[in-house]
Amino acid sequence: MKTKTVLLGAATALLVPAALLAPQAAAGPNSEAAAPTFQENDFERPTAGNPYPLNEWAADGWNAPWQEGMETRSRIDNTTPAHSGSKSLRIHYPKGKIGPADSGAQAPFTLTKNREYYLSFWVKFSGDFSWGTTEYAGKVGAGLAGGKACSGGQVCDGTNGFSSRMIWRQNDGQAAVYYYHMGHAGQYGDYAVLKNNGADIHWPKNQWVNIVQRVKVNTVTNGNANPDGEVEVFYNGKSAAQVNGLRFVTNNDQVDRAYFSSFAGGATPSFAPNNDNSYIWYDDLKVSTDRNDICELSSCS
């Protein structure tokens, strides 16, 4: 299904603090560890009730050079039914707070560099989740990025990387994929709303749903980006958004991180949750270069 690319304007732009770009750039395409091309995390090993900081992520095989919010706003939870097993990862989005310094959590987990990756996670919003106060937008879960991970209102010039992440929009939790590529239409990245049989998809509350994102980086000929990059999102196993003809890079950057990036906002407090009971649970996180590893798409047969 082809989904129209639409500009995400300044009123609903999701800003990444500029201070994050330096450590993010330091974790560029030549700094990846000798990681496998398949990683998964069911959050069953850590002790329930505790935060899930980077050293605990690392114990489960996921490594990142920096984080925000994992030490203070994450919990391994066994009090709410998980998607599988008995535990899941709960992230808090506090009342009145926006941006990854004060809301949600972020960490760029290292992947072995590859042109194409699939990333899958299960997600559930709390019944009282607030989409915002008077403006409504935020990032959801993990996405895929590479190089210097162009984002946060930057102009993607082919040498400063790319990013593609999930978002909520509007006061009804409209679901979309938000991506930075060469030639995005305005100051901020473009987005494509997820669709099911032509109807917009909205993030449900108190219900586990599955997201799989596929990013394929364009080829490069003589330093020129060929328009053959792709972003595709599957919702509960069905293709819900597909954008083709993208140009991400003019260099040798490829997908090299699973970018957990989830927070409320938006650039102003008007995007902040209006209650303190806004949580999102995540479970069964997987990333692979092989579609057959993603059971939600292949049944692992």
Phi, psi and omega in degrees: 000123178276128180246133182296136176279129183232142179292136170266103188285174184299330183295333179238021184290145180252106189268137171259126183305137182300331181298338181282342188290328180295307177296330179295317179296326180296336178265049185284189191292342180263004183252008182291146177281169179282067183271156176289165178271004172227128176223149177214161179207117177257002174062022182274333185290315187293160179287130180296146178091352181258157171297170180233073182285179187297327179293330176285319172305315182297324177297337178260011172092012181244121186239136179219149182279344180202167179208160167223129173085345182294328182279338188241332186241009176251149174215143167276119192245130172238016181263345178243137182305127177281168174292317174219157183066208184243355186229154173213173179262123179253132178242138183257141178236090191294153176303133174077005185245144176226164175077154187291344176289331186235356186218139175062215184201153178218148170190132179265096185280131187290135173236154169295131185300130179205153182291328185224135176223153167248137176230129183234140170209155172260142187219144177218128177268145177294155181298333180260015185301133180258126180283347180154186180260291174238349171232155196220111175188153176183165181262152186233121167066216186251150176226196182234143182208168178204162181060230179271010172052058178316127183187185171061035178086006177286156169272123179277116186252008181094346180244352183248026170081195187200166176205154178211118186222164179269149180221163161251151180222157172063174186274010174240016175068038177303135183264136181207163171253135188240119191223144177253128182211169177297129177085019176301151200289338182217201181296326185254175183292170176268163177220156174231125180287137176289140184232147172229111183053040177087349181262143177299142174266137176241138178299124177280164175252149179057035180211129176285131173227159182249138174239129169238127175247137175240128175237129176238121183280143180296158171278164182230132177236117179052042178079005178252137180282124174278142182279063181230020173282156185217145167232130177222142178234134175250135178244117184050043172088354181247137177300125185240346176199137176214127178236121181248175175072024183273149172243117180257318192221155169244003180242204182263016176296142175222184176295125180220013174203145168265106192265095173289117186211101185215118180196164176278141178112167350093148185257351184229160180301345179296343177272354187287150173302146180262009171216169183259014181251029181266110180229152169231134175257144178232146180208158172049059177280130180219146175216137185202156170275352185244118179305328183294343176281345184265096186299332181293342177252332189242352188060011178053037179265000000 
